[in-house]
Amino acid sequence: MRKAVIFDDEFIVLKGLERMIDWSEYDVELVGTAADGEEALDIFRKHRPEIVFTDIRMPGKNGLQVIEEIIKDAPETQCIVFSGFNEFDYVKKALKLGVVDYLEKPITISMIKEALEKTISRITHHETVNSLKDYNQKEKLEKETLQLLLEKGNETQWRELFGQDAQELEGVTVLSLSSFVEPPEINEGHRIITIQNGAENLLVIFHLVKDSGDVWDHLMNWSERVRVAVGSGRTYTNLLEVNKSYHEALHALRYTQFMNELEWYRFEDIGENPRHSTDLSKHEQAVIFHIRTGNKEELFEQLKALIEQFDRKRLHPDVIEREVLKLVYLGLEVVKETGCDPNQVWPDYMPHQDIRKLQTKEEMFSWLYNQLEKIIHASINIRSTYKHEAIERACTFIKENYTRDVTLQEVSEHVGMNATYLSLLFKEEMGESYIKYLTQLRMEKAKQLLAQGRKVAEVSELVGYHSYRHFSELFKKHIGIKPGQFKEMK
């Protein structure tokens, strides 16, 4: 509902307009009246109305002086003046000040109603135009931010679109979400830009202050409330490094989704796999996933879809041969992820020679089914044989190194397994993910140290968290209270 005020030194005018017009019919609330200029300005500053009706002649400051101060303070305000028959010079001055209409006295109810309708129509039009301008500006900023993520952006152009806040920029962090949800409200020290890039749902957080503790606590609570998986990249102070945070966020989200959890995982907790291939098709990634998880039924469903795609594209036999062979070798890489050498399992296995003996695509596809079935069975058998030993070694390594910033990648290298494969085995064996296991271990150690009277910042360092803010957030999430409160209870 919009707000209006009336300023006039004639009591009968004020009361007549207040009582004889149904303001609610126009979705307007009459929030105040005044009989002199000083009182009029006080009422305006208190209520900030969109519509002002004022007489030109009033005691104290006259209507023109009141209008001048109002428009200087709030130029979007719609001012309508009441004028007498011989006050045309005043009216001309009022129009120069930006008054949108004037009504010649004596004022009638129909005159006010007509002025109201015209003014509301004008306000609505301005709001629509401004909304379109804001939308276009917002759309341009989102596009330019995406270009920065893809390393194709123009920093100067982005800063122009971002506005004055660009001068205050202290850092930028990218979050990747498992599904689209409305972003949370955020405090003045930060701005969020929402980006949808194909299947990617991204929040780019711009930090305008150095201390971001409160915002992370707020975002973590929000992600739990809306039930969305989150992968976050590291925070970079250089705007042009936002693309690094973007790729890290995608990497962290892939891990979260692989573990089938609606959790928030940071890139810092996972680490980067230098051998991780990023150029595989969705079909190839799915084949690897189903071999890792030992899901034979889903694997063959994926192969069926892939073969149908080959048929639709009418690929050259050489291309089909190359793609089929690639899938077999990807399968062998999965076997290597277990820490086992495929050459020991199949000493004389040479798929690149075997496939040369096949003549038709049907023979190739049948051969592919057989090879991947052999590989998935070997992967399952190896996993069941070595799983307990591998996870035992991983847990021992974690317990010996939890006091520093140990990552999943480092643990997997110690065990001699692929990081993603180790994640899967760890959850099968321990009933929880590597991240949860490490965090729970650290929280239990933190409780012991706090109970001994150690300082919270010291405990944060001793259990492997160099960021006090992150430690405090995790402690509250797992224990239910802040570490300082826990210490006071002991």
WOURFEN-V848568 format. One record per helix or strand of 2 or more residues. SS is the DSSP state (h for helix, s for strand). FROM is the first residue (numbers start at 1). LEN is the number of residues. If there is no record, write none. Layout:
BEGIN
ss=SS from=FROM len=LEN
ss=SS from=FROM len=LEN
END
This chain:
BEGIN
ss=s from=2 len=6
ss=h from=11 len=10
ss=h from=23 len=4
ss=s from=28 len=7
ss=h from=37 len=11
ss=s from=51 len=5
ss=h from=63 len=11
ss=s from=78 len=6
ss=h from=88 len=10
ss=s from=101 len=4
ss=h from=109 len=41
ss=h from=155 len=8
ss=h from=164 len=5
ss=s from=171 len=7
ss=s from=190 len=8
ss=s from=200 len=8
ss=h from=213 len=14
ss=s from=230 len=3
ss=h from=239 len=20
ss=s from=264 len=3
ss=h from=267 len=4
ss=h from=282 len=12
ss=h from=296 len=18
ss=h from=317 len=21
ss=h from=342 len=4
ss=h from=351 len=7
ss=h from=361 len=41
ss=h from=408 len=8
ss=h from=419 len=12
ss=h from=434 len=18
ss=h from=456 len=7
ss=h from=468 len=12
ss=h from=483 len=7
END
